[in-house]
């Protein structure tokens, strides 16, 4: 009996040994997500320091509402709401293959400070119909101009996020896109945003220094 | 006798030397004497010497030494006349097609710029203030999207129409110049690299399609004055147009093809089939396999004309 448990202890140590470097996985079968976007490789994993706690802005519980009100689960009819695993899957499949873009809808200074690896900054304000250059952005997203409007059949899928469930910038970007004619089926809303991403200890980057 | 023999021998040696020298320089046109004579003349002509300097500035300083260059083989290069010829022909022979500078501005931006220059108010693109935060954000967003999507980024995004082209056209229109004059003016400026033109205005023979640009300006001015925009033509015919009707179960599909004629631009083809240059991206997209860029259409290419609407 004693010997058996000793064996199993040794066995457990041997199996656990190589995994010891990744004690905080993403799921029980995924320790990290690695993907390459246009030649640049990104790795997303979780903070391995099990005593880590957040500090600063994202520890606030009570921002004034309005404007920082709690958002419903659905940003707009027909727009799928997603969680972190879907974000990772979207990055690995759609973004890596050029079929989709992860959109950080916050203003440039927030984006420059810290964002999700692989995200591109398209501030909600630039998607407003009041932006005279909106057409240029829609074209860059794959929409083709037709007469006065746009044909979105070649437009990429977009997954939009901002600071968190209390942030209006992502939902606003989605509403702007829909009113510009972007099909809701091509839009996804990561409601958790930076707040949930950070509380899970997932990798962030400073795009200014990391490209 | 010995004198005669030795002088004959010396002459033979000189002759041999000259033949060997000539053979070595066979590839070079003209004999050294000709080069000297021409160089000497050219040096006295200020206009010609400017042309030489323009053709090869590094060699400009060597030219005076050419006068005692018969023995020294080093400065024996192409004759000055050749250089001048090359310089004057540079535009015609050396330049690869298209020799003109292009950009990806839309024709709407270009025409709006021209009309603004003429004092016509157009609702469409607002004047671009480089300090506009929205413009800056848009430019940053665009470069981000282009970077991550691996699209060859436009040098400046959003494409800012070249003020050179707009002011050139606006000025010529103000002066009441003829279309032919404006066409010559634009092509000259484009070849000289002074202005950059929207890609869809480059014709199959590498020229600027001034006619389409002018027609578009007139159309936009008409709209600005409360007139009707040109309608999409119902039936398109003419040289190079091909229509194929395919009958399927219960629907009839019509496919149209167009063989590029000399002088066609993607803009002019869009006008031909859809009534407006604004439809050129659809034609370009439908022919991505044979067109690397909207300014690369070539005479004889068979383009698919997509269905729009």
Interface residues (C-beta under 8 A of the other chain):
Chain A: X37 X38 X39 X95 X98 X101 X107 X108 X118 X120 X121 X122 X123 X125 X126 X131 X132 X133 X134 X136 X137 X140 X141 X144 X145 X146 X147 X151 X154 X156
Chain B: X106 X125 X126 X134 X135 X137 X138 X140 X141 X142 X144 X145 X146 X147 X148 X149 X150 X151 X157 X158 X159 X276 X278 X279 X281 X282 X285 X308
